[in-house]
């Protein structure tokens, strides 16, 4: 686990997924490609060594730890 590598863009992607419920809508909200969102979350999960988002046919749902991190990310994003 290496939380020092977390980027603000990754937290914004996580928050957007939480708000939108899927990667495509999150990408539209942040004006980036879907693959940018997917890559950001994959790298974040790898760096932290945990699964933050459950991906499925009908969208994306945060895991319990994803919910907790997203709550902190909301706080962080208010200050940036």
Buried (B, 14 or more C-beta within 10 A) or exposed (E): EEEEEBEEBBBBBBBBBBEBBBBBBBBBBBEBEBEBBBBBBEBBBEBBEEEBBEEEEEBBBBBEEBEEBBEEBBEEEEEE
